[in-house]
Amino acid sequence: MECVIYDQDSGRSEHVECELPEDACQSALKRLRDLGDGEFAWVRLADPSESELLQLAEEMGLHPLAVEDALHGRQRPKRERFGDVLAVALKTLRYVEEGTAVETGDIMIFVGPRSVLTVRHGPMDPCTEAASRLAADPDMLRHGPWAVAHAVLDVTVDAYSDAARRVRATLNRLEDEVFSTSRIDHTERIYSLKREVREFRDAVQPLVPVVQGLLSGPGEDRHQPNQPKVLPYIRDVADHLHRTDIEVRTLDELLDSVLGAQQARVGTWQNDDMRRISAWAAIFAIPTMVAGVYGMNFEHMPELGWTYGYPLAVGLMALAAGALYRAFRRNGWL
């Protein structure tokens, strides 16, 4: 657990000592009760226990359903209001090039009038980068708890953009390999990358209407007095998210095209192999036929008593096979 107290006017931050697990929640709760004028708190949890989360939920007035979602994670990106607390669920994401895998996690943001609670599941932690950005730009803190919500959203969406760029680079390399002269079947790799892109799309696409909903203004979120002031920044996040959503859709469509191209090339390879097999079968058919006729051991066979009969038969077989080989070679069958 981490707890930071911010002052909206001065930009000053105070880190609450939460070193001991058994005392961490009590220290944060005590400081939350003693918030002064112009102060708000940001409490950060990573894979919290049920008791820890329930204590904070009671202090911050969180709905039991919101607590259940935050405790178990694996929520579809969504936005819900519970009284004067707004809950936003989203996916954290990063792309691992070594295994062409998209790793996802979960984070829930609870924005209250004077506090923010973030609950994270998974290895990715956008809160650390968000805290660094707030420290570098203390003027953002005048927006209160919404400054934290914006920072976490912004870092998460930036991670989406970076992952999309890396997936695009991997797809370009895969596309070059598919259309190279090597006869390597990349179907399995394409399917694997397509599965990861679908997982990527499941994280990005549902979040678009969620972020758009945050731009509703004070008409719906009248409990959040600082939200209208941060709307331009949320709008910028929504724009970045929209571009990433388009990029992910494009990647999915490109993978369909690359998969079709790979299947067409596999079909071409199979046709080439069948032509080669057919050509060689035709070349060996004539010698086989002639040898079969002379191998029937009839008493009266033409040229059996002629000295040059055997060389003539072998020569005719070689000449016919050579003529067929040259014809197939000229037509590209061999």
N, C-alpha and C positions, 0 to 999 in steps of 0.2 A: 504494500500500500504506500502511496505517496500523497501528500496533501500540501498544497501551496495556497497561500492567501495573497491576493492581489489587491492593490489600492488603485482604483480607477483614475483618480486625479493625478497622483504622482508617478504611477507606474511601478511603485515599489512592490517587491515580492518577498514573502516570508515563507520559508520551508518549515513545516511542522515536523518535529522529530517523530518518526514512526519506525524505529529500528526493531523493536521487540514485537513479534507478531501478536502476543497477547495484549500488549498495551497500545498497539497501533490504532485500532479502531477507537478506543477510549480517548486517546490524544486528539484524534481528528474530530470526534464528536464534541469534545470540550471546546476546541477552538472554533468550531462551527457555531456554537451557542454564543460565543463572545465576539462575533463579527461586529466591527465598528461601522460608522457611517462611511459609505463609499467603498467598502471592502466586499469582496466576494471570494469564494473558495473553489478550488479545483481539486477534487479527490480522484485519484487514479488507482484502479484495481486491475490486477492481472490474475485470471483464473481464481476468483475469490471463493472462500468457503461460504456455506449457506448462512451461518451465524454472523459472519462478518458483514455480509451484504444486507441481512435483515436489520441489523442495528443501524446501519447508515440509511436504509430505506425508511425506517421509522422516523429518523431525525429529519430527513429531507422530504417526507411526505409522499413516498413513491407508492404507486398502486401495486397490490400483490401480483397482478398479471405481469406488470413490467418487471418486477423482481424475478419472477419465474423465467421470463425471456432472457434477462441478463445473466441469470445463474447458469442456464443450460446452453446458451448460445445457439449457433446454427440457425439463425433467423434469416428469413428473406428480407432484403432491404425494405424498410418501411418507416412510416412516421405516424406517431400516435400522440394524442394529448391526454394527460391524466391530471385534471384540475389545472393548476398553474405550472405544471411541469411538462415539458415537451420531450418525448423520447424518440430518438432517431437510431435505427439499426442499420448498419452497413457492413460490407465485407472488406477486409484488408487483403491485399493481394501482392504477390511478387512473382516474377518469372525466373526460373532456374534454367539457364541455357544448357548446362551439362546434361541434364536429363530431359530437356524440353518439357518441363513440368511447370504448371501454374499452381503455386501454393496459396491457399486462402485461409483466412482467419475471420474472426468476428469482433466487432466492437459496437457497443451501445453507448450513446451519448444522452444523458439526462440533463436538460437545461432548465434550471429553476430561476426564480427572481434574483437570488443572491448566491447561487452555487451551481457547480457543474460536476457531474459524476460520470466518469468514463469507465466502462467495464470491458476488458479485453480478453479474448480467447485466441490462442494461437501464437506463433513465434513473431509475427510482425507487430511492431509497436510504433504507430504514427504519433503517439503522444509525446515521445521524446523529441522528435523533430519539431512538433507543434510548439512545445515549450521553448525550444531554442529560437524559433521565429518570433514568439511573443517577447522573449528577452531582448532580441535584436530590434524590435519595433514596439517599445512600450506605449506609444501613442494609441495602438490598437486596443489597449486595455480600457480606454474610456468607454468602449462599447459594452463593458461588463461581461457577464457570462457568455454572451454571444460571440465575443472575441475568441474565446476558447473553442466554441463550437465551430466557428469558421476556420480556425487554424487546423483543427483535426480533420475537417472535411477537405480542406485545401491540400494537406499532406497526403491524404488517402487518394484523392483524385490525381495528384501529381504522380503518385506511384502507379496508378492505372496507366497514365500516359507513358511513363517509362517502360512499363511492361509491354504495352502495345508496340512501342518502338523496337524492343528486343524481339518480340514475336515476328514483327515484320522483317527484321534482319534474318532471322532463322528461316522464314518462309522464302525469302529471296535466294538464300543459299540452297535450300531444298529444290526450288524451282530450277536453278542452274544445273543441279545434279540430275534432275529428271530429264532435261533436254540435252544432256551431255552425250558423248558417244559411248560411254560405258553401258553395259547391259546389266544394271543392278536394279532390282525391283524395290522401290521405295514405298510401296503401298502401306506397309505396316507403320512406317514413320509418319506418313501423311495422316493416317487414321489417328495415330497417337496425338499428333499436334492438333488435329481437328477436335479431338475430345477435350484437350486443354483449352482451346479457344472457346468451345461451348461453355466450359466452366467459367472462363473469363467473362463471357457474355452474360451468364446468369448473375454475375456480381455487378456488372455495369448497367445493364438495361433496366432492371427494376429500380435502380437508384435515381434514374433521370427524373421520373415524376415526383420522387421524394424531395429532391433538391428544388424542383420547380415549385413544389408546394410550400417550401420555406419562403418563397417570394410573394406569398399571398398578402403580406403587409399586416398592418395593425388591426385590420377588420376581424381577422380570425384569431390572431395571437395578441390580443389586447392585454394579456397577462405579462407580456414580455416588453417592457417599455423601451429597451435598447435595440430591439430587433429592427425597426425601420432604419436606424442609423447604419446598420451593418448590411442592409440589403444590397448596395452596390457591390460589396465584396462577395456576397453569396451569389449574385448574378454572374460575377466573373468565374466563380467555381462551376456554376451551371453551364457556362459557355464551354469551359474546358472539358467538362464531363460529356457534353453533347458531341464535341469533336471526337473524343475517345470512343463514344458509343458508335459513331459512324465508322471510325477506323476498325473497330472490332467486327462490325457487320461486314465490312469490306474484306477483312482477313478471312472470315468464314466463307464468303463467296469465292475468294481466290483459292482457298483450299479445295473447294468443290471443283474448280476448273483444273487445278493441278492434279487432283485425283483422277479426273476424267482423262487428262493427258497421259498420266502414267498407265492407266488401263488400256488406252489406245496404243501406247508404245509396247506394252506387253503383248497385245494382240498382233501387232506388227512383227514382233520377235517370233511369235509362234508361227505366223504365216511364212516368215523367212525360213524357219527350221523345216516346216512341212515342204516347202519348195526344194530345199536342199535334199531332203530325204527322198522326195519324188524323183528328182533329177538323177541321183545316184542309183535309185532303183531302176530307172529306165536305162541307164548306162549298162548296168549288169544284167539286164533282162535279155539282151541279144546274145551275149556269150553263153548265158545259161540255156537259152533255147537251142543254140547250135550244138553245145556240148550235150544237151539232153537227147537231141536227135541221134547224134553219133554214139551215144552211150547205150542205145537200145539193143545193140549186139545182134542185129539182123544179119542173115547170111549174105544177102544181096543188097549191099549199100553202095551208092555211087562213090567213086573215087577210092574205094577201100584198097583196090589193088594198084592204085597209081602212086608212084614214088613221091610226087609233090602234093598229094591230097591232104596230108596232115598239115604241112606248112601253109597251104592255101586256106584251110579252115581257120587256123589260128590267125592268119593275117586278116581274113575277112572279119573275124570277131574284134581284133584290135582296131581295124579301120572304122568299123561301125561304132565302137565305143568311143574312139577319138573324135569322130564327127559329132556324136551326141554331146560329148563333153565341151567341144568348142562352141556348139550352138547354145547350150545352157549357160556357158560362161559369158557369151556375148549378150545374152538376155538378162544377166544379173542373177541367175538362179544359183550360181556357184561362186 
